[in-house]
């Protein structure tokens, strides 16, 4: 059986639940997540979940290998 591979998110960002969409897009872009005007990631995989108390959104972006810093994409940051 093959060994499971796990990747850490390249960027993890926590934003308030009621933030306006334009401010949300700005925050995502400022964090280094390449998103278009609809909030869709231009590369990699962007996962969003809402906290259980509905106060925040957690965004986790997994870059394609080498798309963030030119290496293996394992740089993790929490904002």
Long-range contacts (C-beta under 8 A, 24 or more apart in sequence): 7-62, 7-73, 7-74, 8-74, 8-76, 9-47, 9-60, 9-61, 9-62, 9-76, 10-44, 10-61, 10-62, 10-63, 10-68, 10-73, 10-74, 10-75, 10-76, 10-77, 11-59, 11-60, 11-61, 11-63, 11-68, 11-76, 11-77, 11-79, 12-58, 12-59, 12-60, 12-61, 12-76, 12-77, 12-78, 12-79, 13-58, 13-59, 13-60, 13-61, 13-79, 14-56, 14-57, 14-58, 14-59, 14-78, 14-79, 15-56, 15-57, 15-59, 16-55, 16-56, 16-57, 17-50, 17-51, 17-54, 17-55, 17-56, 17-57, 19-57, 24-57, 28-59, 31-59, 31-61, 31-77, 31-79, 32-68, 33-59, 33-61, 43-67
